[in-house]
């Protein structure tokens, strides 16, 4: 989810940046064979060594913040901040349609081609190459491309949920970017998204999409009991309390994935409830590698434990289901009305009559 439940600093990734270069109109064709060679020995669940991936992850974090703020500036507010998120795509991460007067546009981080695509529904598009450089140049290059395409946007200039944020327009530090590291991270996101979607299909109540919050840089899926929650205390660094309180306006059981951060240098899955029911921390959950972190107020499961499991899907689903079971049972959710068998492709639900 966008926010952490425990009242601790959101230190997922430190503030970093890179620049992009506008190259002009997109090519009408691509060299498919060349792009296939760009991925070296892809694995279903690739290793995610944080020390190696950190520079690129920090870069992507700030890049996605800027793209997300473009979406934030033009999209009506939707419950729990869902309108600002990014979605895994067949080539990387995308915003989805962003309205702009009589047209709409989208942004897509294409990690296969090493480019950010800016596309407008009137046919205009620009390719911005992902290269090392300065975040100030990244920001100006993207905003200039949007203006040139007839969809100018002004954004909030300050990063969210990072320690000691530097305004995008004033961040002139030189940054590095490894295209292969970005592709490995994306390959992991695809697997996580697939299993999260299976888990999501087991719930017929209100449930979020599987989406990436660029503030905390985590891929999340959230279930709702349908009941209001106590007012959240707020206090998330560099995030207005109004955002936090609206995000947690109703009871949730939320799970997600983050790739690591300074001080927590291991990719991991998490699961929490808000409000946290009594006894949640002592609940027995699966698999055996999962544990409760009292500082975060969440259950954690190392990504590597899933990757190395004989059946990674089963290990992750076990974590998602058992932590949800604990949250929902301890909080007294109406599980008979909310839970349902896992969805099957092409098979509509059989809903029995009620009342």
C-alpha positions in Angstrom: 0.0 0.0 0.0 0.9 3.6 -0.3 1.6 4.1 3.4 3.1 2.1 6.3 0.8 1.5 9.2 3.3 1.8 12.0 4.3 5.4 12.9 7.9 5.1 11.7 9.7 7.0 8.9 9.0 5.9 5.4 12.6 5.3 4.4 12.1 2.9 1.5 14.5 4.6 -0.9 16.7 7.6 -0.6 16.3 10.6 -3.0 18.1 10.1 -6.3 17.7 11.1 -9.9 18.7 10.6 -13.6 18.1 12.5 -16.8 16.4 11.6 -20.0 17.1 12.8 -23.5 14.2 13.5 -26.0 15.0 11.7 -29.2 12.0 12.7 -31.3 9.2 10.6 -32.9 9.0 6.9 -32.1 10.2 4.5 -34.7 7.4 2.8 -36.6 9.1 -0.6 -36.2 11.4 -2.3 -33.8 14.1 -4.9 -34.1 12.4 -7.7 -32.2 15.5 -10.0 -32.3 17.7 -7.3 -30.9 15.2 -6.6 -28.0 15.0 -10.3 -27.2 18.8 -10.3 -26.8 18.5 -7.4 -24.3 17.3 -9.8 -21.6 20.1 -12.1 -20.4 18.9 -15.5 -19.2 15.5 -14.4 -17.7 14.3 -16.3 -14.7 10.7 -16.7 -13.6 11.7 -15.5 -10.1 15.0 -13.7 -10.6 17.5 -13.0 -7.8 17.3 -9.5 -6.5 20.7 -8.6 -4.8 20.0 -5.3 -3.3 23.6 -4.1 -3.3 23.8 -4.6 -7.1 20.3 -3.2 -7.8 20.3 -0.3 -5.4 21.5 2.5 -7.8 19.0 1.6 -10.4 16.1 1.0 -7.9 16.8 4.5 -6.5 16.7 5.9 -9.9 13.5 4.3 -10.8 12.0 5.4 -7.6 12.5 9.1 -8.4 11.6 8.6 -12.1 8.3 7.0 -11.1 7.7 9.8 -8.6 7.9 12.4 -11.4 5.6 10.3 -13.7 3.2 9.7 -10.9 3.0 13.4 -10.1 2.1 14.1 -13.7 -0.8 11.7 -13.3 -1.6 13.2 -9.9 -1.8 16.7 -11.4 -4.4 15.7 -14.1 -6.5 12.9 -12.7 -9.5 13.3 -10.4 -8.9 12.0 -6.9 -10.1 8.4 -6.4 -10.6 6.6 -3.1 -7.4 5.7 -1.3 -5.1 7.5 -3.8 -5.7 4.8 -6.4 -5.6 7.4 -9.2 -1.9 8.1 -8.8 -0.5 4.6 -9.0 1.5 2.8 -11.8 0.8 -0.6 -13.2 3.1 -3.4 -14.4 2.9 -3.6 -18.2 4.2 -5.9 -20.9 7.3 -3.7 -21.2 7.8 -2.1 -17.8 5.5 0.3 -15.8 2.7 2.5 -17.1 0.4 5.2 -15.8 -2.8 4.3 -17.7 -4.8 7.1 -19.4 -4.4 10.6 -18.1 -7.1 13.1 -19.1 -6.1 16.4 -20.6 -9.0 18.5 -22.0 -10.2 16.8 -25.2 -7.4 14.3 -25.4 -5.7 11.9 -23.0 -2.1 10.7 -22.8 -0.1 8.0 -20.9 3.5 7.4 -19.8 5.2 4.1 -20.0 8.7 3.1 -18.7 9.8 0.6 -21.3 12.6 -1.3 -19.7 13.1 -3.5 -22.8 13.8 -0.6 -25.1 15.3 1.6 -22.3 12.9 4.5 -22.9 10.0 6.4 -21.5 7.2 6.7 -24.0 4.9 9.7 -23.9 1.8 8.9 -26.0 -1.2 11.1 -26.8 -4.6 9.9 -28.1 -4.3 12.3 -31.1 -1.3 10.2 -32.3 1.5 12.3 -31.0 4.3 10.6 -29.1 7.8 11.0 -27.9 10.6 8.6 -26.9 12.8 9.7 -24.0 15.9 7.6 -23.6 16.6 6.3 -20.1 20.2 7.2 -19.4 22.4 8.3 -16.5 22.4 12.0 -15.6 20.6 14.5 -13.4 17.0 14.4 -12.1 16.6 18.1 -12.9 17.2 17.2 -16.6 14.8 14.3 -16.4 12.0 16.6 -15.0 12.6 19.3 -17.6 12.8 16.8 -20.4 9.6 15.1 -19.6 7.7 18.4 -19.0 9.0 19.8 -22.2 7.9 16.7 -24.1 4.4 17.0 -22.7 4.2 20.7 -23.7 5.5 19.9 -27.2 2.7 17.3 -27.6 0.0 19.8 -26.5 -0.6 18.4 -23.1 1.4 20.7 -20.7 1.4 19.8 -17.1 2.7 21.5 -13.9 3.8 19.2 -11.1 4.6 19.4 -7.4 8.4 19.7 -7.3 9.1 17.8 -4.0 9.6 14.0 -3.7 7.3 12.2 -1.2 8.1 9.7 1.5 11.9 9.9 1.1 14.3 11.3 3.7 15.8 14.7 3.1 13.9 15.3 -0.2 15.5 17.6 -2.8 13.2 19.4 -5.3 13.4 17.7 -8.6 14.2 20.9 -10.4 17.2 21.5 -8.0 18.7 18.0 -8.0 21.8 18.2 -10.1 23.6 15.1 -8.8 24.9 12.7 -11.5 23.2 9.3 -11.2 23.7 5.9 -12.7 21.3 3.5 -14.4 21.8 -0.1 -15.4 19.2 -1.3 -18.0 19.7 -5.0 -17.1 19.0 -4.2 -13.4 15.8 -2.5 -14.3 14.7 -5.5 -16.4 15.5 -7.9 -13.6 13.4 -5.8 -11.2 10.6 -5.7 -13.7 10.7 -9.5 -14.2 10.2 -9.9 -10.5 7.3 -7.5 -10.5 5.6 -9.6 -13.3 5.7 -12.7 -11.1 4.5 -10.9 -8.0 1.7 -9.2 -9.9 0.6 -12.6 -11.3 0.4 -14.2 -7.8 -1.2 -11.1 -6.2 -3.9 -11.2 -8.9 -4.7 -14.9 -8.1 -5.0 -13.9 -4.4 -7.1 -10.9 -5.3 -9.6 -13.2 -7.1 -10.4 -15.0 -3.8 -12.2 -11.9 -2.5 -15.5 -10.6 -3.7 -15.6 -7.5 -1.4 -14.0 -4.2 -2.2 -10.4 -4.8 -3.2 -7.7 -2.6 -4.8 -6.0 -3.4 -8.1 -2.5 -4.7 -7.9 -0.6 -1.4 -8.3 2.6 0.3 -7.5 2.7 3.3 -5.2 5.6 5.5 -6.2 5.9 7.2 -2.8 6.9 4.1 -0.9 7.8 2.3 -4.1 5.9 -0.9 -3.3 3.5 -3.1 -5.3 0.4 -3.6 -3.2 -3.1 -5.2 -3.1 -5.5 -4.2 -0.4 -8.8 -5.8 0.8 -11.5 -3.9 2.7 -13.9 -5.1 5.3 -16.5 -2.4 4.4 -16.4 -0.8 7.8 -15.0 2.6 8.7 -11.6 2.7 10.5 -10.5 5.0 13.3 -8.9 8.3 12.1 -5.3 7.5 11.2 -2.8 9.5 13.3 -0.8 10.6 10.2 2.8 11.6 10.6 4.2 9.9 7.5 7.3 11.9 6.5 6.7 14.3 3.6 3.1 13.3 3.0 0.1 15.4 4.0 -2.0 13.9 6.8 -5.1 14.4 4.6 -3.7 11.8 2.2 -2.9 9.3 4.9 -6.2 9.6 6.6 -8.2 9.3 3.4 -6.1 6.2 2.4 -6.9 4.5 5.7 -10.5 5.7 6.0 -11.8 2.1 6.1 -10.5 -1.2 7.7 -8.0 -2.9 5.5 -5.9 -6.0 5.2 -3.1 -5.1 2.8 -0.2 -7.0 1.3 2.7 -5.9 -0.9 6.2 -6.2 -2.1 9.2 -3.9 -2.0 12.6 -4.5 -3.5 14.7 -3.3 -0.4 15.8 0.1 0.9 18.7 1.5 2.9 18.5 -0.1 6.4 16.3 -2.9 5.1 18.5 -4.2 2.3 16.5 -7.3 1.3 13.5 -7.6 -1.0 10.5 -8.7 0.9 6.8 -9.2 1.0 4.7 -7.6 3.8 1.2 -7.9 5.2 -0.6 -5.8 7.8 -4.0 -4.7 9.0 -5.3 -1.3 9.9 -6.5 -1.0 12.6 -4.3 -3.8 13.9 -6.5 -6.3 15.8 -5.4 -7.6 19.2 -3.4 -10.8 18.8 -2.3 -10.1 15.2 1.4 -10.1 16.0 1.1 -13.5 17.6 -0.8 -15.2 14.8 0.7 -18.3 13.2 1.3 -17.7 9.5 2.9 -19.4 6.6 5.5 -20.2 5.4 8.0 -20.8 8.2 10.3 -18.0 6.9 7.6 -15.4 7.6 7.9 -13.3 10.8 6.3 -10.3 12.5 8.4 -7.1 12.6 7.2 -5.1 15.7 8.9 -1.9 14.5 6.9 -1.9 11.2 3.8 -3.6 12.7 3.7 -6.0 9.8 4.4 -9.6 8.9 7.4 -9.9 6.5 8.5 -12.7 4.2 11.9 -12.5 2.4 11.6 -12.5 -1.3 14.5 -15.0 -1.5 12.5 -17.5 0.6 9.8 -17.4 -2.0 12.3 -17.6 -4.9 14.1 -20.6 -3.5 10.9 -22.5 -2.4 10.1 -25.7 -4.3 6.8 -24.0 -5.3 7.2 -20.2 -5.2 3.6 -19.5 -6.0 2.3 -21.8 -3.2 4.8 -20.2 -0.7 3.7 -16.7 -1.5 0.0 -17.5 -1.6 0.4 -19.2 1.7 1.8 -16.0 3.2 -0.9 -13.8 1.6 -3.8 -16.1 2.7 -2.6 -16.9 6.2 -1.9 -13.3 7.1 -5.3 -12.2 5.7 -7.0 -15.0 7.7 -5.4 -13.7 10.9 -6.3 -10.1 10.2 -9.9 -10.9 9.1 -10.7 -13.4 11.8 -9.2 -11.4 14.7 -11.1 -8.3 13.5 -14.4 -10.1 13.0 -14.8 -9.5 9.3 -17.9 -11.0 7.6 -15.9 -13.6 5.8 -19.0 -15.5 4.5 -20.0 -12.4 2.5 -16.4 -11.4 1.4 -14.5 -14.6 0.6 -14.9 -16.7 -2.5 -13.1 -19.5 -4.3 -10.2 -18.5 -6.5 -11.3 -17.2 -9.9 -10.8 -19.3 -13.0 -10.3 -17.8 -16.5 -13.5 -17.7 -18.4 -15.7 -18.8 -15.5 -18.2 -16.3 -14.1 -19.0 -16.5 -10.4 -22.0 -18.5 -9.1 -23.5 -16.2 -6.4 -26.2 -17.9 -4.3 -29.3 -15.8 -3.6 -29.3 -14.0 -0.3 -32.1 -12.8 2.0 
